[in-house]
Structures are given as C-alpha cells and as structure tokens.
Amino acid sequence: MHKGLMVVGAIAVAGASAAVGWYGVKWLVSSDGEPAPGTSAVEASTVSLSYDLDAIESQAAGLFEPPPAATRGPAMPQRPTA
C-alpha cells in the first residue's frame, strides 16, 4: 500500500509540474505584446541541396570493414576446458 501511494503521489507531482510548466510558458508567451527577437520570419534565400549517392559510397568504401587478422591485437586467451 505504501509503494502504491508513493507511485500515485509521484505521478500527481509530475503531472502538476508539467501543467504548471505548460501553462506558465503559454502565459508568458501570451503576455508578451511582440515576439521575442529572432523568432520572426527571416527573409533569406535558400539553396537546394543534392548529392550523388554513388560518389559518397565510393568515398566511404572500406571505412566500415574490420582490419585483417594480422593487424589486430593479440587474441583473447581461451578458458581452459576441464
């Protein structure tokens, strides 16, 4: 019973905290007459981006392959079997 009440209390505190934060932010935003600096729409040109997947794959070839066994570190010792 004690753990159940603690869980219910924790959920109630988390819900109250979230509600205060949510409505507090909404109140702060609505109380401002004008938007904060940097939040207005910016008139700027955009650049469309494209890429050549074959060129990227050819540059990345071999990056994710393990090194040959000769260049790896020493092998882990095996457990003795009885």
C-alpha positions as CSV (number, residue, x, y, z in Angstrom):
1,M,0.0,0.0,0.0
2,H,2.8,2.4,0.9
3,K,4.5,1.9,-2.6
4,G,1.2,2.4,-4.3
5,L,0.6,5.7,-2.6
6,M,4.2,6.8,-3.5
7,V,3.6,5.9,-7.1
8,V,0.3,7.8,-7.2
9,G,1.9,10.8,-5.5
10,A,4.9,10.8,-7.9
11,I,2.5,10.8,-10.9
12,A,0.5,13.6,-9.3
13,V,3.6,15.7,-8.7
14,A,4.9,15.0,-12.2
15,G,1.5,15.9,-13.8
16,A,1.2,19.1,-11.7
17,S,4.7,20.1,-12.6
18,A,4.1,19.6,-16.3
19,A,0.8,21.5,-16.1
20,V,2.5,24.5,-14.3
21,G,5.3,24.5,-16.9
22,W,2.9,24.2,-19.9
23,Y,0.5,26.9,-18.7
24,G,3.3,29.1,-17.4
25,V,5.0,29.1,-20.8
26,K,1.7,29.8,-22.5
27,W,1.0,32.7,-20.1
28,L,4.5,34.2,-20.6
29,V,4.2,34.0,-24.4
30,S,0.7,35.4,-24.4
31,S,1.6,38.3,-22.1
32,D,4.4,39.5,-24.4
33,G,3.0,42.0,-26.8
34,E,5.6,41.4,-29.5
35,P,7.5,38.3,-30.4
36,A,11.0,37.7,-29.0
37,P,13.9,38.8,-31.1
38,G,14.9,36.2,-33.6
39,T,11.6,34.5,-33.7
40,S,10.1,36.4,-36.6
41,A,10.2,35.1,-40.2
42,V,13.5,35.8,-41.9
43,E,13.7,36.8,-45.5
44,A,16.6,34.8,-46.8
45,S,17.4,32.9,-50.0
46,T,17.5,29.1,-49.8
47,V,19.8,26.8,-51.6
48,S,18.5,23.4,-52.7
49,L,20.9,20.6,-51.7
50,S,21.5,17.4,-53.7
51,Y,24.1,14.7,-53.5
52,D,25.5,11.9,-55.6
53,L,25.0,8.7,-53.7
54,D,27.4,6.8,-55.9
55,A,30.2,9.3,-55.2
56,I,29.6,9.2,-51.4
57,E,29.6,5.4,-51.4
58,S,32.8,5.2,-53.4
59,Q,34.5,7.6,-50.9
60,A,33.2,5.6,-47.9
61,A,34.3,2.2,-49.4
62,G,36.3,0.3,-46.8
63,L,35.6,2.5,-43.9
64,F,33.4,0.0,-42.1
65,E,35.4,-3.2,-42.8
66,P,37.4,-4.7,-39.9
67,P,41.1,-4.8,-40.4
68,P,42.8,-8.0,-41.4
69,A,43.6,-10.5,-38.7
70,A,47.3,-9.8,-38.9
71,T,46.9,-6.2,-37.8
72,R,44.5,-6.9,-35.0
73,G,45.7,-7.1,-31.4
74,P,46.5,-10.4,-29.6
75,A,43.7,-12.9,-29.4
76,M,41.9,-13.2,-26.1
77,P,43.0,-16.2,-24.1
78,Q,40.6,-19.1,-24.0
79,R,39.2,-20.6,-20.8
80,P,40.7,-23.9,-20.1
81,T,38.1,-26.7,-20.5
82,A,38.1,-29.5,-18.0
